[in-house]
Amino acid sequence: MPRTIEVTELALRDGHQSLLATRMALEDLVPACEHIDQAGYWSVECWGGATYDACIRFLNEDPWERLRTFRRLMPNSRLQMLLRGQNLLGYRHYEDTVVDRFVEKSAENGMDVFRVFDALNDERNLRRAMEAVRRTGKHAQGTICYTLSPLHTPQTFVDQAKRLQDLGCDSICIKDMAALLRPAPAYEVVSGIKEALGDDLPVHVHVHATTGVTLVSLQKAIEAGADIVDTAISSMSLGPGHNPTEALVEMLEGTEYTTRLDRDRLRAIKDHFASVRPRYRHFESRFLGVETDIFESQIPGGMISNMENQLDQQGAGDRVRDVLAEVPRVREDAGFPPLVTPSSQIVGTQAVFNVLMGRYKTLTAEFAHLLLGYYGATVGDVDPDLVERAREQLGKEPIEHRPADDLEPEWEELETSAAELEGFDGSDEDVLTFALFPGVAPKFFAERGEGPRNLSLESASADAGGESGDAPGSRAVSSPVTYDVRIGDTVRRVTVEPA
């Protein structure tokens, strides 16, 4: 009897975050939901990561309404999110009661599986969020951010899995955000965790496809005992994204492993995203093939397309590879942190500054805080000269305790400040939106009544009579497809024209 390998679909969150700078609007995700709900996935990742930020910053969407919409449209599915531990979905540490409130409201609005990670693999930054998830009765997934350095070995990750088990997690995720998990280490790490923790704690493996080796890594992880793997539907896969869901199904055909996925449903999901993806070609990553240089830079898939977009806006799009070469040097100076939000943005931004302005001519405030321990502990030593510069720049001393221990209760102050904003609706959800993005929330609250903004439609309009052609890896639409989408109180009629 073949062993069933469970699958998590990523198209609704990490798929478009990695390929399209997180710009896909809810109305282009909604039509796939029925097929996704019926396809046989273990879970559907649809929220968290950068989607919250993108919703309010670019799409004029309420992220909480996005979650509630997914909950209504996928009643049979476990909904899954990516949660940055004490950072929640923002870029700083939040006081413990804010963490508690965010987890409670996320569960209340429909979230089932919380993949909780810390950018530095510092378990102190996971504890409060994991406890909050457990109180809601939802699934708390403890996460290991996989990385490469002289200080990281397979045993390093096995030891971390033991500490996550001690925190009371319901499963363990090996999160390879930059496609660094080669096949042999995949087998060694998964088998080591299984041997150390037993079969009662499921092991979930998440890899990107950027380096071209990780579909084989998934096979080896499965052979080593992995229970669940992440994939993205083929029309939203590869490049800095993930391995194709259908390829996994076919890879396991004729082996002692199988999945529960319905091929007809997968085909329908693939066709939908193939039809809408070309309209987002302005946000496509240039890294659409195989990039083994990522083994050096370790830039995660979810950051590449966003970094390219930011460099383009600064007129420095031709310096991408210079930045990629600078990133590992900055990372070593900072003590070899894994590169995942927010550490990837912190290290990546400092690398951009180094390339454009000269090495460490300017320290960003975030990088200085990282050097001084205000994001947590790194596995390696930090460059002492940079630590001294950071101390002088910030007027702060290095710390060794949990950063959130220094934070005073802030919920009441956040409520008071949010209540003063035009368009604030009085909900805890709006307070949390303000807490996470105080610089963006005021504009979003004021303009929320105008309804969602689909940037693909705006780009298509601006392109009328201009360049045309499908985005790489996409299939053209053979005839127009029209559908109505309700998002809160707003109804949008969308027609997808032939590309």
Secondary structure as GFF3:
##gff-version 3
##sequence-region A 1 499
A	DSSP	beta_strand	3	4	.	.	.	ID=ss1
A	DSSP	beta_strand	6	9	.	.	.	ID=ss2
A	DSSP	pi_helix	11	15	.	.	.	ID=ss3
A	DSSP	alpha_helix	16	20	.	.	.	ID=ss4
A	DSSP	alpha_helix	26	29	.	.	.	ID=ss5
A	DSSP	three_ten_helix	30	32	.	.	.	ID=ss6
A	DSSP	alpha_helix	33	38	.	.	.	ID=ss7
A	DSSP	beta_strand	43	48	.	.	.	ID=ss8
A	DSSP	alpha_helix	51	54	.	.	.	ID=ss9
A	DSSP	pi_helix	55	59	.	.	.	ID=ss10
A	DSSP	alpha_helix	63	73	.	.	.	ID=ss11
A	DSSP	beta_strand	79	83	.	.	.	ID=ss12
A	DSSP	three_ten_helix	85	87	.	.	.	ID=ss13
A	DSSP	alpha_helix	96	108	.	.	.	ID=ss14
A	DSSP	beta_strand	113	116	.	.	.	ID=ss15
A	DSSP	three_ten_helix	123	125	.	.	.	ID=ss16
A	DSSP	alpha_helix	127	136	.	.	.	ID=ss17
A	DSSP	beta_strand	139	145	.	.	.	ID=ss18
A	DSSP	alpha_helix	154	166	.	.	.	ID=ss19
A	DSSP	beta_strand	171	176	.	.	.	ID=ss20
A	DSSP	alpha_helix	183	197	.	.	.	ID=ss21
A	DSSP	beta_strand	203	207	.	.	.	ID=ss22
A	DSSP	alpha_helix	214	224	.	.	.	ID=ss23
A	DSSP	beta_strand	228	231	.	.	.	ID=ss24
A	DSSP	three_ten_helix	234	236	.	.	.	ID=ss25
A	DSSP	alpha_helix	245	252	.	.	.	ID=ss26
A	DSSP	beta_strand	257	258	.	.	.	ID=ss27
A	DSSP	alpha_helix	263	276	.	.	.	ID=ss28
A	DSSP	three_ten_helix	277	283	.	.	.	ID=ss29
A	DSSP	alpha_helix	294	297	.	.	.	ID=ss30
A	DSSP	alpha_helix	301	313	.	.	.	ID=ss31
A	DSSP	three_ten_helix	317	319	.	.	.	ID=ss32
A	DSSP	alpha_helix	320	333	.	.	.	ID=ss33
A	DSSP	alpha_helix	343	357	.	.	.	ID=ss34
A	DSSP	alpha_helix	365	371	.	.	.	ID=ss35
A	DSSP	alpha_helix	384	394	.	.	.	ID=ss36
A	DSSP	three_ten_helix	403	406	.	.	.	ID=ss37
A	DSSP	alpha_helix	411	419	.	.	.	ID=ss38
A	DSSP	alpha_helix	428	436	.	.	.	ID=ss39
A	DSSP	alpha_helix	441	447	.	.	.	ID=ss40
A	DSSP	three_ten_helix	448	450	.	.	.	ID=ss41
A	DSSP	alpha_helix	455	462	.	.	.	ID=ss42
A	DSSP	beta_strand	481	487	.	.	.	ID=ss43
A	DSSP	beta_strand	490	496	.	.	.	ID=ss44
###
